[in-house]
Amino acid sequence: MHRYTDEELHFMLHDLESDYVERKESFSADTPKRAREAVCAFANDLPNHNQAGVLFVGAKDDGTPSGLKLTDRLLLTLADIKTDGNIVPPPVLTVEKRILDGAEMAVVTVMPSDSPPLKYDGRIWIRTGPRRSLANEQEERILNERRQYKNLPYDLRPCYNAALGDLSRAFFEDEYLPAAFAEDVLKENHRSYEERLASCKMIVSVNNPIPTVAGLLAIGKAPQEFVYGSYIQFLRIDGTRMTDPIIDEKVVKGRIMELMRVSMEKLDVHNRRAFDITQEPGKVVTVDYPETALRQILCNAILHRSYEGNNTPVRVYVYGDRIEFISPGGPYGNVTPENFGQPGNTAYRNPNLAEIMKNLDIIQHFGMGIYWAREAMKTNGNPPPDFDVDNSFVRCTLRRREAAKF
């Protein structure tokens, strides 16, 4: 990722605000909202500069220092713009404390996205010159078409053996669109069905309406007919070894929503509950596995798996003493077997699938799933999750809580 020199930053700081420069005196009141709009606009890069945009926090409109005191908390808050789930798909950005004109300033550097448009709060923000605004239909179309000329992630590649009719229009219009876009944007929408699909990255473009991998996984009528390994193999094994008898099994197929819903239902059936008869009748005191941990690890297995050239399903094996989630495809990007699961180490093999899962409220916050799973296991009295990571798979093992004693 490009890192500007002090000389380059000084020039941008004192030049007029442009397509890729914005300044904020502080980070209070409505500034966090405006800052996210600016990050979204920089990432969309409507003028196609292919140049990183910069948000200066701690600078007045004329570029002079505002005297803002930079704290670790403020820098973490700025870094959270990338992962808080308000901008989808997640932008690529860095946050630095730099000394410019003898004063501390926060410098947020935002890379142009390979898969525009990005949305903040269900709206597509752009920037032309010093003007930041919502994209109109023509500007949105430009961003959609530009994806064809980028090095696309696999989840945006076309499935040439699929057709427009393989996508569920009813699910797209009744379920997905209201979740993905703000209500006022939908009310003013005059776009065609194909234009809306292209804007949501469900098809390649209006002129090339071939479903993408992400589109089939999200709204396909039968996704597994095209993305062959995109199902879940569920087994309940009566014992602690793979060779022990299988007492329940299911191949879970369908859209992402169905994969999550049915798999969680199966896990819930086999998640034993402990009750204390001395308290309120029917009150659950403990469970073998906290629901939050099960959901977060399952979600991670679906999102971060490799779909490219991989027909292996996500496997969920419930043993007598543990549950194993096995996701095909090893760590990706800056995540390695050594730093896997550590805070701040997040990379998305399927960034547009992440956007879809966030829009459908399957994901609430980017980069927090493993942390939440660990906290839930600790609170419930379970051992911490155990990860076995190599270049071809990730296995997460959740171990059962010891039986409660009353």
Contacts in CASP RR format, 6 or more apart in sequence:
PFRMAT RR
TARGET T0000
AUTHOR 0000-0000-0000
METHOD contacts of the structure
MODEL  1
MHRYTDEELHFMLHDLESDYVERKESFSADTPKRAREAVCAFANDLPNHN
QAGVLFVGAKDDGTPSGLKLTDRLLLTLADIKTDGNIVPPPVLTVEKRIL
DGAEMAVVTVMPSDSPPLKYDGRIWIRTGPRRSLANEQEERILNERRQYK
NLPYDLRPCYNAALGDLSRAFFEDEYLPAAFAEDVLKENHRSYEERLASC
KMIVSVNNPIPTVAGLLAIGKAPQEFVYGSYIQFLRIDGTRMTDPIIDEK
VVKGRIMELMRVSMEKLDVHNRRAFDITQEPGKVVTVDYPETALRQILCN
AILHRSYEGNNTPVRVYVYGDRIEFISPGGPYGNVTPENFGQPGNTAYRN
PNLAEIMKNLDIIQHFGMGIYWAREAMKTNGNPPPDFDVDNSFVRCTLRR
REAAKF
1 52 0 8 1.000
1 92 0 8 1.000
1 94 0 8 1.000
1 109 0 8 1.000
1 111 0 8 1.000
2 52 0 8 1.000
2 109 0 8 1.000
2 111 0 8 1.000
3 94 0 8 1.000
3 109 0 8 1.000
4 12 0 8 1.000
4 52 0 8 1.000
4 54 0 8 1.000
4 107 0 8 1.000
4 109 0 8 1.000
6 98 0 8 1.000
6 99 0 8 1.000
6 100 0 8 1.000
9 54 0 8 1.000
9 98 0 8 1.000
9 100 0 8 1.000
9 107 0 8 1.000
10 100 0 8 1.000
10 101 0 8 1.000
12 20 0 8 1.000
12 21 0 8 1.000
12 54 0 8 1.000
13 21 0 8 1.000
13 23 0 8 1.000
13 56 0 8 1.000
13 59 0 8 1.000
13 63 0 8 1.000
13 100 0 8 1.000
13 101 0 8 1.000
13 105 0 8 1.000
14 62 0 8 1.000
14 63 0 8 1.000
15 21 0 8 1.000
16 130 0 8 1.000
17 23 0 8 1.000
17 61 0 8 1.000
17 129 0 8 1.000
17 130 0 8 1.000
18 129 0 8 1.000
18 130 0 8 1.000
19 45 0 8 1.000
19 46 0 8 1.000
19 47 0 8 1.000
19 49 0 8 1.000
19 127 0 8 1.000
19 128 0 8 1.000
19 129 0 8 1.000
20 42 0 8 1.000
20 45 0 8 1.000
20 49 0 8 1.000
20 51 0 8 1.000
20 52 0 8 1.000
20 53 0 8 1.000
20 54 0 8 1.000
20 127 0 8 1.000
21 53 0 8 1.000
21 54 0 8 1.000
21 56 0 8 1.000
22 38 0 8 1.000
22 54 0 8 1.000
22 55 0 8 1.000
22 56 0 8 1.000
22 127 0 8 1.000
22 132 0 8 1.000
23 55 0 8 1.000
23 56 0 8 1.000
23 58 0 8 1.000
23 59 0 8 1.000
23 60 0 8 1.000
23 61 0 8 1.000
23 63 0 8 1.000
24 31 0 8 1.000
24 34 0 8 1.000
24 35 0 8 1.000
24 55 0 8 1.000
24 56 0 8 1.000
24 57 0 8 1.000
24 58 0 8 1.000
24 59 0 8 1.000
25 58 0 8 1.000
25 59 0 8 1.000
25 60 0 8 1.000
25 61 0 8 1.000
25 66 0 8 1.000
25 68 0 8 1.000
26 57 0 8 1.000
26 58 0 8 1.000
26 66 0 8 1.000
26 68 0 8 1.000
27 35 0 8 1.000
27 57 0 8 1.000
27 68 0 8 1.000
27 74 0 8 1.000
27 77 0 8 1.000
27 78 0 8 1.000
27 106 0 8 1.000
32 77 0 8 1.000
35 55 0 8 1.000
35 57 0 8 1.000
35 78 0 8 1.000
35 81 0 8 1.000
35 108 0 8 1.000
36 81 0 8 1.000
36 86 0 8 1.000
36 87 0 8 1.000
36 120 0 8 1.000
36 121 0 8 1.000
37 120 0 8 1.000
37 125 0 8 1.000
37 132 0 8 1.000
38 55 0 8 1.000
38 125 0 8 1.000
38 127 0 8 1.000
38 132 0 8 1.000
39 55 0 8 1.000
39 81 0 8 1.000
39 87 0 8 1.000
39 91 0 8 1.000
39 93 0 8 1.000
39 108 0 8 1.000
39 110 0 8 1.000
39 120 0 8 1.000
40 87 0 8 1.000
40 91 0 8 1.000
40 118 0 8 1.000
40 119 0 8 1.000
40 120 0 8 1.000
40 124 0 8 1.000
40 125 0 8 1.000
41 125 0 8 1.000
41 126 0 8 1.000
41 127 0 8 1.000
41 132 0 8 1.000
42 52 0 8 1.000
42 53 0 8 1.000
42 54 0 8 1.000
42 55 0 8 1.000
42 91 0 8 1.000
42 110 0 8 1.000
42 112 0 8 1.000
42 127 0 8 1.000
43 87 0 8 1.000
43 91 0 8 1.000
43 92 0 8 1.000
43 93 0 8 1.000
43 110 0 8 1.000
43 111 0 8 1.000
43 112 0 8 1.000
43 113 0 8 1.000
43 116 0 8 1.000
43 118 0 8 1.000
44 112 0 8 1.000
44 113 0 8 1.000
44 116 0 8 1.000
44 117 0 8 1.000
44 118 0 8 1.000
44 124 0 8 1.000
44 125 0 8 1.000
44 126 0 8 1.000
44 127 0 8 1.000
44 135 0 8 1.000
44 143 0 8 1.000
45 51 0 8 1.000
45 112 0 8 1.000
45 113 0 8 1.000
45 116 0 8 1.000
46 126 0 8 1.000
46 127 0 8 1.000
46 128 0 8 1.000
46 135 0 8 1.000
46 139 0 8 1.000
46 142 0 8 1.000
46 143 0 8 1.000
47 127 0 8 1.000
47 128 0 8 1.000
47 129 0 8 1.000
48 146 0 8 1.000
49 112 0 8 1.000
50 112 0 8 1.000
51 112 0 8 1.000
52 109 0 8 1.000
52 110 0 8 1.000
52 111 0 8 1.000
52 112 0 8 1.000
53 109 0 8 1.000
53 110 0 8 1.000
53 111 0 8 1.000
54 107 0 8 1.000
54 108 0 8 1.000
54 109 0 8 1.000
54 110 0 8 1.000
55 107 0 8 1.000
55 108 0 8 1.000
55 110 0 8 1.000
56 63 0 8 1.000
56 105 0 8 1.000
56 106 0 8 1.000
56 107 0 8 1.000
56 108 0 8 1.000
57 68 0 8 1.000
57 74 0 8 1.000
57 78 0 8 1.000
57 105 0 8 1.000
57 106 0 8 1.000
57 107 0 8 1.000
57 108 0 8 1.000
58 65 0 8 1.000
58 66 0 8 1.000
58 67 0 8 1.000
58 68 0 8 1.000
58 70 0 8 1.000
58 103 0 8 1.000
58 104 0 8 1.000
58 105 0 8 1.000
58 106 0 8 1.000
59 65 0 8 1.000
59 66 0 8 1.000
59 100 0 8 1.000
59 105 0 8 1.000
60 66 0 8 1.000
63 101 0 8 1.000
64 101 0 8 1.000
65 100 0 8 1.000
65 101 0 8 1.000
65 102 0 8 1.000
65 103 0 8 1.000
65 104 0 8 1.000
65 105 0 8 1.000
67 103 0 8 1.000
68 104 0 8 1.000
68 105 0 8 1.000
68 106 0 8 1.000
69 104 0 8 1.000
70 97 0 8 1.000
70 104 0 8 1.000
70 105 0 8 1.000
70 106 0 8 1.000
74 106 0 8 1.000
75 95 0 8 1.000
75 97 0 8 1.000
75 106 0 8 1.000
78 95 0 8 1.000
78 106 0 8 1.000
78 108 0 8 1.000
79 95 0 8 1.000
81 87 0 8 1.000
81 91 0 8 1.000
81 93 0 8 1.000
81 108 0 8 1.000
82 90 0 8 1.000
82 91 0 8 1.000
82 92 0 8 1.000
82 93 0 8 1.000
82 366 0 8 1.000
83 90 0 8 1.000
83 346 0 8 1.000
83 365 0 8 1.000
83 366 0 8 1.000
83 367 0 8 1.000
83 368 0 8 1.000
84 365 0 8 1.000
84 366 0 8 1.000
85 358 0 8 1.000
85 363 0 8 1.000
85 364 0 8 1.000
85 365 0 8 1.000
85 366 0 8 1.000
86 120 0 8 1.000
86 121 0 8 1.000
87 118 0 8 1.000
87 119 0 8 1.000
87 120 0 8 1.000
88 118 0 8 1.000
88 119 0 8 1.000
88 354 0 8 1.000
88 355 0 8 1.000
88 358 0 8 1.000
88 359 0 8 1.000
89 113 0 8 1.000
89 115 0 8 1.000
89 118 0 8 1.000
89 348 0 8 1.000
89 351 0 8 1.000
89 352 0 8 1.000
89 354 0 8 1.000
89 355 0 8 1.000
90 348 0 8 1.000
90 351 0 8 1.000
90 354 0 8 1.000
90 355 0 8 1.000
90 366 0 8 1.000
91 110 0 8 1.000
91 111 0 8 1.000
91 113 0 8 1.000
91 118 0 8 1.000
92 110 0 8 1.000
92 111 0 8 1.000
92 113 0 8 1.000
93 108 0 8 1.000
93 109 0 8 1.000
93 110 0 8 1.000
93 111 0 8 1.000
94 108 0 8 1.000
94 109 0 8 1.000
95 106 0 8 1.000
95 107 0 8 1.000
95 108 0 8 1.000
96 106 0 8 1.000
96 107 0 8 1.000
96 109 0 8 1.000
97 104 0 8 1.000
97 105 0 8 1.000
97 106 0 8 1.000
97 107 0 8 1.000
98 104 0 8 1.000
98 105 0 8 1.000
98 106 0 8 1.000
98 107 0 8 1.000
99 105 0 8 1.000
114 147 0 8 1.000
114 150 0 8 1.000
114 151 0 8 1.000
114 152 0 8 1.000
114 153 0 8 1.000
115 147 0 8 1.000
115 150 0 8 1.000
115 152 0 8 1.000
115 153 0 8 1.000
115 156 0 8 1.000
115 201 0 8 1.000
115 351 0 8 1.000
115 352 0 8 1.000
116 143 0 8 1.000
116 144 0 8 1.000
116 146 0 8 1.000
116 147 0 8 1.000
117 124 0 8 1.000
117 135 0 8 1.000
117 140 0 8 1.000
117 143 0 8 1.000
117 144 0 8 1.000
117 199 0 8 1.000
118 124 0 8 1.000
118 125 0 8 1.000
119 125 0 8 1.000
119 180 0 8 1.000
119 181 0 8 1.000
119 355 0 8 1.000
121 182 0 8 1.000
122 180 0 8 1.000
122 181 0 8 1.000
122 182 0 8 1.000
122 185 0 8 1.000
123 134 0 8 1.000
123 181 0 8 1.000
123 182 0 8 1.000
123 185 0 8 1.000
124 134 0 8 1.000
124 135 0 8 1.000
124 139 0 8 1.000
124 140 0 8 1.000
124 143 0 8 1.000
124 199 0 8 1.000
125 132 0 8 1.000
125 133 0 8 1.000
125 134 0 8 1.000
125 135 0 8 1.000
126 132 0 8 1.000
126 133 0 8 1.000
126 134 0 8 1.000
126 135 0 8 1.000
126 139 0 8 1.000
126 143 0 8 1.000
127 133 0 8 1.000
134 185 0 8 1.000
135 143 0 8 1.000
137 190 0 8 1.000
137 191 0 8 1.000
137 195 0 8 1.000
140 191 0 8 1.000
140 195 0 8 1.000
140 199 0 8 1.000
141 195 0 8 1.000
141 198 0 8 1.000
141 206 0 8 1.000
144 195 0 8 1.000
144 198 0 8 1.000
144 199 0 8 1.000
144 205 0 8 1.000
144 206 0 8 1.000
145 205 0 8 1.000
145 207 0 8 1.000
147 156 0 8 1.000
147 201 0 8 1.000
147 204 0 8 1.000
147 205 0 8 1.000
148 204 0 8 1.000
148 205 0 8 1.000
148 208 0 8 1.000
153 348 0 8 1.000
153 349 0 8 1.000
153 350 0 8 1.000
153 351 0 8 1.000
153 352 0 8 1.000
154 213 0 8 1.000
154 307 0 8 1.000
154 308 0 8 1.000
154 349 0 8 1.000
154 350 0 8 1.000
155 212 0 8 1.000
155 213 0 8 1.000
155 214 0 8 1.000
155 217 0 8 1.000
155 307 0 8 1.000
155 350 0 8 1.000
155 351 0 8 1.000
155 352 0 8 1.000
155 353 0 8 1.000
156 201 0 8 1.000
156 212 0 8 1.000
156 213 0 8 1.000
156 214 0 8 1.000
156 352 0 8 1.000
157 212 0 8 1.000
157 213 0 8 1.000
158 204 0 8 1.000
158 208 0 8 1.000
158 210 0 8 1.000
158 211 0 8 1.000
158 212 0 8 1.000
159 210 0 8 1.000
159 211 0 8 1.000
159 212 0 8 1.000
159 213 0 8 1.000
159 216 0 8 1.000
159 226 0 8 1.000
159 227 0 8 1.000
160 210 0 8 1.000
161 226 0 8 1.000
162 210 0 8 1.000
162 211 0 8 1.000
162 216 0 8 1.000
162 226 0 8 1.000
163 210 0 8 1.000
163 211 0 8 1.000
164 194 0 8 1.000
164 197 0 8 1.000
164 203 0 8 1.000
164 209 0 8 1.000
164 211 0 8 1.000
165 221 0 8 1.000
166 211 0 8 1.000
166 216 0 8 1.000
166 220 0 8 1.000
166 221 0 8 1.000
166 222 0 8 1.000
166 225 0 8 1.000
166 226 0 8 1.000
167 197 0 8 1.000
167 202 0 8 1.000
167 203 0 8 1.000
167 211 0 8 1.000
167 215 0 8 1.000
167 216 0 8 1.000
167 219 0 8 1.000
167 220 0 8 1.000
167 221 0 8 1.000
168 219 0 8 1.000
168 220 0 8 1.000
168 221 0 8 1.000
168 255 0 8 1.000
169 193 0 8 1.000
171 219 0 8 1.000
171 220 0 8 1.000
171 255 0 8 1.000
172 196 0 8 1.000
172 197 0 8 1.000
172 200 0 8 1.000
172 202 0 8 1.000
172 219 0 8 1.000
175 257 0 8 1.000
175 360 0 8 1.000
176 200 0 8 1.000
176 218 0 8 1.000
176 219 0 8 1.000
176 356 0 8 1.000
176 359 0 8 1.000
176 360 0 8 1.000
177 186 0 8 1.000
177 196 0 8 1.000
177 200 0 8 1.000
178 186 0 8 1.000
179 359 0 8 1.000
179 360 0 8 1.000
179 361 0 8 1.000
180 200 0 8 1.000
180 359 0 8 1.000
181 189 0 8 1.000
189 196 0 8 1.000
191 199 0 8 1.000
192 206 0 8 1.000
194 203 0 8 1.000
194 206 0 8 1.000
194 209 0 8 1.000
195 206 0 8 1.000
197 203 0 8 1.000
197 209 0 8 1.000
198 204 0 8 1.000
198 205 0 8 1.000
198 206 0 8 1.000
198 209 0 8 1.000
200 215 0 8 1.000
201 212 0 8 1.000
201 214 0 8 1.000
201 215 0 8 1.000
201 352 0 8 1.000
201 355 0 8 1.000
202 211 0 8 1.000
202 212 0 8 1.000
202 214 0 8 1.000
202 215 0 8 1.000
202 218 0 8 1.000
202 219 0 8 1.000
203 209 0 8 1.000
203 210 0 8 1.000
203 211 0 8 1.000
203 212 0 8 1.000
203 215 0 8 1.000
204 210 0 8 1.000
204 212 0 8 1.000
211 220 0 8 1.000
211 226 0 8 1.000
212 352 0 8 1.000
213 227 0 8 1.000
213 307 0 8 1.000
214 350 0 8 1.000
214 352 0 8 1.000
214 353 0 8 1.000
214 356 0 8 1.000
215 356 0 8 1.000
216 223 0 8 1.000
216 226 0 8 1.000
216 227 0 8 1.000
217 223 0 8 1.000
217 227 0 8 1.000
217 230 0 8 1.000
217 255 0 8 1.000
217 256 0 8 1.000
217 307 0 8 1.000
217 353 0 8 1.000
217 356 0 8 1.000
218 255 0 8 1.000
218 256 0 8 1.000
218 353 0 8 1.000
218 356 0 8 1.000
218 360 0 8 1.000
219 255 0 8 1.000
220 254 0 8 1.000
220 255 0 8 1.000
222 253 0 8 1.000
222 254 0 8 1.000
223 230 0 8 1.000
223 253 0 8 1.000
223 254 0 8 1.000
223 255 0 8 1.000
224 230 0 8 1.000
224 231 0 8 1.000
224 253 0 8 1.000
224 254 0 8 1.000
227 307 0 8 1.000
228 311 0 8 1.000
229 307 0 8 1.000
229 310 0 8 1.000
229 311 0 8 1.000
229 312 0 8 1.000
229 313 0 8 1.000
230 259 0 8 1.000
230 307 0 8 1.000
230 313 0 8 1.000
231 251 0 8 1.000
231 252 0 8 1.000
231 253 0 8 1.000
231 254 0 8 1.000
231 259 0 8 1.000
231 313 0 8 1.000
231 314 0 8 1.000
232 251 0 8 1.000
232 252 0 8 1.000
232 259 0 8 1.000
232 263 0 8 1.000
232 302 0 8 1.000
232 313 0 8 1.000
232 314 0 8 1.000
232 315 0 8 1.000
232 316 0 8 1.000
233 249 0 8 1.000
233 251 0 8 1.000
233 252 0 8 1.000
233 313 0 8 1.000
233 314 0 8 1.000
233 315 0 8 1.000
233 316 0 8 1.000
234 248 0 8 1.000
234 249 0 8 1.000
234 250 0 8 1.000
234 251 0 8 1.000
234 252 0 8 1.000
234 263 0 8 1.000
234 266 0 8 1.000
234 316 0 8 1.000
234 318 0 8 1.000
235 246 0 8 1.000
235 248 0 8 1.000
235 249 0 8 1.000
235 315 0 8 1.000
235 316 0 8 1.000
235 317 0 8 1.000
235 318 0 8 1.000
236 246 0 8 1.000
236 247 0 8 1.000
236 248 0 8 1.000
236 249 0 8 1.000
236 266 0 8 1.000
236 270 0 8 1.000
236 318 0 8 1.000
237 244 0 8 1.000
237 245 0 8 1.000
237 246 0 8 1.000
237 247 0 8 1.000
237 317 0 8 1.000
237 318 0 8 1.000
237 319 0 8 1.000
237 320 0 8 1.000
238 244 0 8 1.000
238 245 0 8 1.000
238 246 0 8 1.000
238 247 0 8 1.000
238 320 0 8 1.000
239 245 0 8 1.000
239 319 0 8 1.000
239 320 0 8 1.000
239 321 0 8 1.000
240 319 0 8 1.000
240 320 0 8 1.000
240 321 0 8 1.000
240 322 0 8 1.000
241 319 0 8 1.000
242 317 0 8 1.000
244 319 0 8 1.000
248 266 0 8 1.000
248 269 0 8 1.000
248 270 0 8 1.000
248 318 0 8 1.000
250 262 0 8 1.000
250 266 0 8 1.000
251 313 0 8 1.000
252 258 0 8 1.000
252 259 0 8 1.000
252 262 0 8 1.000
252 263 0 8 1.000
252 266 0 8 1.000
253 259 0 8 1.000
256 302 0 8 1.000
256 353 0 8 1.000
256 356 0 8 1.000
256 357 0 8 1.000
256 360 0 8 1.000
256 362 0 8 1.000
257 360 0 8 1.000
257 362 0 8 1.000
259 302 0 8 1.000
260 295 0 8 1.000
260 298 0 8 1.000
260 299 0 8 1.000
260 302 0 8 1.000
260 362 0 8 1.000
263 298 0 8 1.000
263 316 0 8 1.000
264 291 0 8 1.000
264 294 0 8 1.000
264 295 0 8 1.000
264 298 0 8 1.000
266 316 0 8 1.000
267 289 0 8 1.000
267 294 0 8 1.000
267 298 0 8 1.000
267 316 0 8 1.000
267 318 0 8 1.000
267 323 0 8 1.000
268 291 0 8 1.000
270 318 0 8 1.000
271 287 0 8 1.000
271 288 0 8 1.000
271 289 0 8 1.000
271 291 0 8 1.000
271 294 0 8 1.000
272 287 0 8 1.000
272 288 0 8 1.000
273 284 0 8 1.000
273 286 0 8 1.000
273 287 0 8 1.000
273 288 0 8 1.000
274 284 0 8 1.000
274 285 0 8 1.000
274 286 0 8 1.000
274 287 0 8 1.000
274 403 0 8 1.000
274 404 0 8 1.000
275 282 0 8 1.000
275 283 0 8 1.000
275 284 0 8 1.000
275 285 0 8 1.000
276 283 0 8 1.000
276 285 0 8 1.000
276 404 0 8 1.000
276 406 0 8 1.000
277 406 0 8 1.000
278 406 0 8 1.000
279 285 0 8 1.000
285 404 0 8 1.000
286 380 0 8 1.000
286 381 0 8 1.000
286 401 0 8 1.000
286 404 0 8 1.000
287 380 0 8 1.000
287 401 0 8 1.000
288 400 0 8 1.000
288 401 0 8 1.000
289 323 0 8 1.000
289 377 0 8 1.000
289 380 0 8 1.000
289 382 0 8 1.000
289 398 0 8 1.000
289 400 0 8 1.000
289 401 0 8 1.000
290 376 0 8 1.000
290 377 0 8 1.000
290 379 0 8 1.000
290 380 0 8 1.000
290 382 0 8 1.000
291 376 0 8 1.000
292 372 0 8 1.000
292 373 0 8 1.000
292 376 0 8 1.000
293 372 0 8 1.000
293 373 0 8 1.000
293 374 0 8 1.000
293 376 0 8 1.000
293 377 0 8 1.000
293 380 0 8 1.000
293 382 0 8 1.000
293 385 0 8 1.000
293 398 0 8 1.000
294 323 0 8 1.000
294 398 0 8 1.000
296 369 0 8 1.000
296 370 0 8 1.000
296 372 0 8 1.000
296 373 0 8 1.000
296 376 0 8 1.000
297 325 0 8 1.000
297 369 0 8 1.000
297 370 0 8 1.000
297 373 0 8 1.000
297 385 0 8 1.000
297 396 0 8 1.000
297 398 0 8 1.000
298 314 0 8 1.000
298 316 0 8 1.000
298 325 0 8 1.000
299 357 0 8 1.000
299 362 0 8 1.000
299 363 0 8 1.000
299 369 0 8 1.000
300 325 0 8 1.000
300 327 0 8 1.000
300 369 0 8 1.000
300 370 0 8 1.000
300 396 0 8 1.000
301 314 0 8 1.000
301 316 0 8 1.000
301 325 0 8 1.000
301 326 0 8 1.000
301 327 0 8 1.000
301 394 0 8 1.000
301 396 0 8 1.000
302 314 0 8 1.000
302 327 0 8 1.000
302 357 0 8 1.000
303 348 0 8 1.000
303 350 0 8 1.000
303 353 0 8 1.000
303 354 0 8 1.000
303 357 0 8 1.000
303 363 0 8 1.000
304 327 0 8 1.000
304 332 0 8 1.000
304 348 0 8 1.000
304 349 0 8 1.000
304 350 0 8 1.000
304 394 0 8 1.000
305 314 0 8 1.000
305 327 0 8 1.000
305 328 0 8 1.000
305 329 0 8 1.000
305 349 0 8 1.000
305 350 0 8 1.000
306 328 0 8 1.000
306 329 0 8 1.000
306 330 0 8 1.000
306 349 0 8 1.000
307 350 0 8 1.000
310 328 0 8 1.000
310 329 0 8 1.000
312 328 0 8 1.000
313 328 0 8 1.000
314 325 0 8 1.000
314 326 0 8 1.000
314 327 0 8 1.000
314 328 0 8 1.000
315 324 0 8 1.000
315 325 0 8 1.000
315 326 0 8 1.000
316 323 0 8 1.000
316 324 0 8 1.000
316 325 0 8 1.000
316 326 0 8 1.000
317 323 0 8 1.000
317 324 0 8 1.000
317 326 0 8 1.000
320 400 0 8 1.000
321 399 0 8 1.000
321 400 0 8 1.000
322 397 0 8 1.000
322 398 0 8 1.000
322 399 0 8 1.000
322 400 0 8 1.000
323 397 0 8 1.000
323 398 0 8 1.000
324 395 0 8 1.000
324 396 0 8 1.000
324 397 0 8 1.000
325 395 0 8 1.000
325 396 0 8 1.000
325 397 0 8 1.000
325 398 0 8 1.000
326 393 0 8 1.000
326 394 0 8 1.000
326 395 0 8 1.000
327 393 0 8 1.000
327 394 0 8 1.000
327 395 0 8 1.000
327 396 0 8 1.000
328 392 0 8 1.000
328 393 0 8 1.000
329 391 0 8 1.000
329 392 0 8 1.000
329 393 0 8 1.000
329 394 0 8 1.000
330 389 0 8 1.000
330 390 0 8 1.000
330 391 0 8 1.000
330 392 0 8 1.000
330 393 0 8 1.000
330 394 0 8 1.000
331 337 0 8 1.000
331 340 0 8 1.000
331 347 0 8 1.000
331 389 0 8 1.000
331 391 0 8 1.000
331 394 0 8 1.000
332 347 0 8 1.000
332 348 0 8 1.000
332 349 0 8 1.000
333 347 0 8 1.000
333 349 0 8 1.000
334 345 0 8 1.000
334 347 0 8 1.000
335 341 0 8 1.000
335 345 0 8 1.000
335 346 0 8 1.000
335 347 0 8 1.000
337 389 0 8 1.000
337 390 0 8 1.000
337 391 0 8 1.000
339 345 0 8 1.000
340 387 0 8 1.000
340 389 0 8 1.000
340 394 0 8 1.000
341 370 0 8 1.000
341 387 0 8 1.000
343 371 0 8 1.000
344 367 0 8 1.000
346 366 0 8 1.000
346 367 0 8 1.000
348 354 0 8 1.000
354 363 0 8 1.000
354 366 0 8 1.000
357 363 0 8 1.000
358 364 0 8 1.000
358 366 0 8 1.000
370 385 0 8 1.000
373 385 0 8 1.000
373 398 0 8 1.000
374 384 0 8 1.000
374 385 0 8 1.000
377 383 0 8 1.000
377 384 0 8 1.000
377 385 0 8 1.000
377 398 0 8 1.000
378 384 0 8 1.000
380 401 0 8 1.000
381 401 0 8 1.000
381 402 0 8 1.000
382 398 0 8 1.000
382 399 0 8 1.000
382 400 0 8 1.000
382 401 0 8 1.000
383 399 0 8 1.000
385 396 0 8 1.000
385 397 0 8 1.000
385 398 0 8 1.000
386 396 0 8 1.000
386 397 0 8 1.000
386 399 0 8 1.000
387 394 0 8 1.000
387 395 0 8 1.000
387 396 0 8 1.000
387 397 0 8 1.000
388 394 0 8 1.000
388 395 0 8 1.000
388 397 0 8 1.000
389 395 0 8 1.000
END
